[in-house]
Amino acid sequence: MNITANRLLAAAGLCAAAAGAIFIGVQIGHPPADVAHLVTTEMTVRESAKGAMAALALAGITGMFLRQHRRAGILGLAGYLLLSVGYLAMFAVQCIVGYVLPAVARTDPRYVQDVLDAAVGETPSGDIGHMHELLLVSGIGYALGGLLFGIALARTGVLPRWAAALFAYGTVSVLALSALPESFNQPFAIPTGVALIALGVALWRDQRRPAAAVPAAPAEPALAR
């Protein structure tokens, strides 16, 4: 099978759709963010899924940007770069939460709880070191980058505008979580998940459409001998 640009963009669309499905699915029945739940196998699976979601979403938005980078302009480029940094930082956070913090919890559960509090938008009671900067980069990149990228997608009109607008809304709305209870984290993930699925499927379908047939050039008349 030849690897073509269309097939790569179609694969990126499937990655975005898968990321959206995981983003919604991982929130179902999500336990509270505390040390007691963090050290369970269930949370390791959930955090692994979130890490996979961030990687798949990064592949998906890359395909979306490449599909329309000429039309997206500076706004699209800025949004894509910020959102990429946000997803990369998110991937790092999920790896740390899923595989590093459970081990740290055995010796310093207070620090682990402070990190978990900060991750869900609450104010930690102690110093969490450079995790503070990592969480800040993840949050700002995801929220601001998602807003700009969603607006750029809506302006180009290559993919469904409603899905692009929903993506912009879903990503920037997480900024409100710092003023809301932790229970709001799960519902706030649904708009972004739905938007990723819709955008991903649209990108996949766009690349699966057969190219318009190119009319054959008229045959030249045979030269008289």
N, C-alpha and C positions, 0 to 999 in steps of 0.2 A: 504494500500500500504506500503510495506516494504521500509524503507530508507536504501539504500545501498551506498557503496562508489561510484559505477558507476553512480548511479542516482544523487548523490551530485556533481560529476565532470561534468555530463551532464548539470545540472542546472547552474553550474559555467560558462560553455560554453555559455549558453543562456544569462547569465548576461553580459558577455563580448561583445557578439554581440549586445545586447540592448544598452550597453554603447557606442559602436561605432556609432550606428545609432543616438543616442541622440546627441553625440558629433558633428556629421555632421549637423543634423537637426537644432540644436540650433543656428548655425552660419548663417543660411539663413536669410537674411534681418536684421542682427543684427544692432541695432542702435549704434551711437557713445557712448563712455564711458564718459558721463558727468552727472552732477547733474540733469539737466532737464529731462533726460530720465530715470535716476535711480528711481525716485519717481513714475513712472508709473506702472500700473498693468502688462503690458507686460514684463517689466524688472523683476518684482517679479517672474513671471512664468518662464522666461528664467533662472534666477539664481537658482530657485528651480530645474529646469531640470538639470542644471549643477551639483548641489549637488547630485542629484540622479545618474547622470552619474559617478561621482567620487566613490560613494558607490558601484555601480554595477561593475565598472572597478576593484575595489579592490577585490570583490568577484571573478571576472573572472580571474585575474592574480594569485589569490591564488589557484584556481583549476588548472591552467596551471602549476604552480610550483609543486604542489603535484603530478600531473600526471607524472612528469619526474625529481623529485628532486634528485634521485640517479645519474642520468646522468648529471644533470646541474652543480654539483660540487660547489666549493666556489664561482665561478663567478655568477652562477645562484642564490645562496643564497644572495650574496651581492646585486645583482641587484634587487631581489625581495624585500628585506628589505628596500632599498633606495626608490624604486618605491612605496612601501606601505606607507612609511612616506610621500612621495610626494602627494599621493592621499588623505591621511588623512588630510594633511595640506590644500590641495585644497578644500576638503569638508568643512573645517572650514572657509576658505576664502569665499566660495560661500554662506554659511549661514550668515556670517557677512555682506557681500555685499547685499544680498537679503532681510535681515530682520532687521539688526541693522543700517546700514548706512542711509537708507531712513528716519529713525527717527532723526538721528544726523543731517541730511541735513537741518532740519528746523532751527537749532540753529547755526550750524557751517558748512555752505556749502563749505567753502574754504578747510577745512580739508578733507571733503568727496571727493572733486575733486582731492586733492593730493593723496589720497589712490587709486582712480580710475586711475590716471596717472601712479602710480607705478605698478598697476596691469597689465597694458598693455605695460609695459617696458619703460615708460618714466620717467624722473627724476622729482620727486615732488618738488615744490617750498618751501614747509615747512616741519616741523617735523611730521611724522605720527606715532611715538612711536613704539610699539612692532609689529604693522602691517608690518613694514619693515622686521623684522626677520621672521614672519610667511610667507610672500610672498617669502622671500629668500629660506626658507626651502621647500616650495611648488615647486619653480622653479628648484632648484638643485636636489631635490628628483625625480621630474618628468623627468627632462632631463637626468641626469647622470644614475639614476636608470633604466629608460627606455632603454638607450643605452646598459647598461650591461645586462639587462634582455633579450632584443631582441637578442643580440649576443649569449647568453647562449641558448635561444630557437633554434636559427639557428644551433648551434653546435650539439645539441642533435638530431635534425631531426625528432622528434616525431610529431610535428605540421609543417605545410608548411613553408619551409625555406624562401620563398619569402615574406610571411606575417610577419615573425619574423624580417627579414631585414628591411622591410618597417616600422615596429613598432619602431625599433631602430633609423631609420632615422627621422621618424616623431616626436619622442619625443625630440631628441637632437637638432633638427632644430629650436626649439622655442628659443634657445639661440640667434639666429640671429635677433629675433624680436626687441631687444633693439636698433638695428641700423636701423630698417625699420619703415615705417609709420604704424599707427594703422590699416589701411585697409588691411594689410597683415595677420592680426590675423586670419581671417576667412579661407583663402585658406590653411594656414599652418595646420589647424585642419583636413583637409581631409585625408592625408596619415595615420595619427594615427587612425582615425575613420574607414577607410577601413581595416587597419591591425587588429583592434580589432574585427571587424565583421568576417573577414576571420579566425582568430585564434579561436574565440568563436565557430563558426559553425564547424570548424575542430575538436575541443575538444568535442563538442556535438555529432558529428557523430562517433567519435572514441569510445565513451562510449555507443553508441546505437548499435554498431555491435554485433551480437550474438556471444557468446563465442563458441569456437570450441568444438564440441561434444566429450565427454570423452568416449572412448570405454569401454563397459561393461566387467567386469572381466569374464573369462571363468568359466562356472559352474563346480564345482568339481564333479567327478564321484561318484555315490551313492555307499556306502560301501555294500559289499555283506553281507547278514544276515546269 
